[in-house]
Structures are given as structure tokens and as C-alpha cells.
Amino acid sequence: MKIKFKVTQSTGLAPAVVISKIVSKPDDSRYRVNNVTLSSVEFDEEPWKLMWNFEAVKRLDGGKFEISSLNNEVLITFTWHSNLLTPALMIAAFQFLLYTIVITTLRYFL
């Protein structure tokens, strides 16, 4: 289950400058830039990146920056999505593991 979000903001920078800043920003190779055109940048998350379960909630699964010009104004539209199923599955697996350990321990002492 993916939830999509969208935000639009205007800027005074040229589209080429905006795109170069976006492409230079991915931190620690957590995100991969997939497609760069004159008006958009698409990215996604490295699928095999190991992380703690609490980090998965804060991460974006992917997104797209779209740059458009309208009446001497540059608009940046950022669309991103996040998968809520993965963190929920991690929490359920942790709860199952904890439950199994508690039941096993109780059976040992009873």
C-alpha cells in the first residue's frame, strides 16, 4: 500500500540550476537518481539497503521533481510516495518473535 504526496513551490532559480541542485543532493547513496531530463528528476530508494526498522518509517520509497515555467516563474512540483506496508510487516514480525520468546520462556518455567 503506497501513499502518495504532492507539494508545489515557486522559485526564482533557473530550471537547470534547480535540477543540478537536486541531482547533487542524494545523501549516502540511500537514493538512486533514475531519470534526469530538462524538466524532471526521478529517484527511488536503494532496495537492498539495510536499515533499522525505525528508519524505514522515515524513508521515501521514491519520487519525482517536475520543473515547469509559467509567466517568468519557475514551479517545482515534488511528488513522492511511501510504502506503509513494510514497516507494518516489520513490527508484526517483531511482535511475533517477542510473543514466541515469551511463550517459550513461560513453558520452560511452568
N, C-alpha and C positions, 0 to 999 in steps of 0.2 A: 504494500500500500504506500504510494508516494503522495506526498502533499506538495503542491506547487505554490510558490510565492512570486510576486512580481512587484518591482519598485521602479519608478521613473524619476530622473532628476536632470535638470538642465545644468550646463557648464559653459564657460567661456573658452575652454581649450579647443584646439583643432582636433578633428576625429583621429588623425594619425598619432597625435600626442597621447590621446586617451588610450588608444589601442596599444601603443608601446608601453605605457604605464601598467596596463592590465597584464600584458604578457610577461613583464618583468617581475610581477608580484607573487607568483605561486611560492609558498613557503615550504621548505624542507622536502620538496618533491612529493608532497601529500596530494597535490592535484596535478593532473596532466592537462596540458592545453592540446585539444584535439584538432581544432579547425580555426584558422585565422583568415579572415577576409578583410576587405577595406571597410566593412561596416559591422562586423561581428567577431566575437571571440567565444568559442565553446570550450568548456572544460568538464572534466569529471574527476572523481576520486580514484586514486590508485586502488584497484580492487583487492590486491593481496597484501596491503599494508596492515601490519599487526598493530593493534591498539588495545588499550584497556576498554572495558565495556562502558565506563562513564564517558570516554572520549567519543564513542560512536554517536551519542545523542547530540553532541555539539557540531558534528561534521556535516558538510553538504555532500550529497551524492553526485551532484553535477549542476551545471547551469550554463547560461548564455548571456553575454553582454551584447546588446544591439545598439549601435550608434546611428543616429539619424539627424539630419539638419532640417530645421524648419524656421524660416524667417530670421536668418542670421543668428539662430540659437541652436546649439548642439544638445540633443537629448540623448541620455544614456538610459537604456532600459535593461535592468538586471532581472532575469528570470532564473530561479533556482528551485531545486526540488530536494526533498529529504525523505528517506525511507524510514518510517517508524516501525516497520515490522522487525528489522534486525535487532534494535535494542530490546524490543519486547521479547523476542526469542532468546536473547542472551539472559535477560532477567528470569524468564521461565526456566531455562536450563540451570541457572544458579540456584533457583528455589528448589528444583527437583533434586539437585545434588545435595543441597543442605538437608532437605527432607530425608533423603536416603541415608545420609550420615547419622542424623538424629535417630531414625528408626533402628538402624543397625546398632547404635550405641545403647539405646534403651533395651533392645532384645538381649544384648550382652549382659547388662546389669540386672535384668529381671530374671 
